[in-house]
């Protein structure tokens, strides 16, 4: 029987940086000229989810973040670090 070395693996660290806050989600939706219901349909989610993002009760995570980035790029909407610097001025 082969012995396995019992070396510890480094702990996985999860990247918890979320680019999409309530203001950015609402700004993207407004930029696109959509209601919450229309925006939710575009993303394949519920209107209630969009409302919760915009109210700050929840933050988009995982696949929703990727999808928001794709939609924002197609709509010509600035997000991420560029959007932060623009909104500060």
Beta strands, then each sheet from edge to edge (+ up, - down):
end
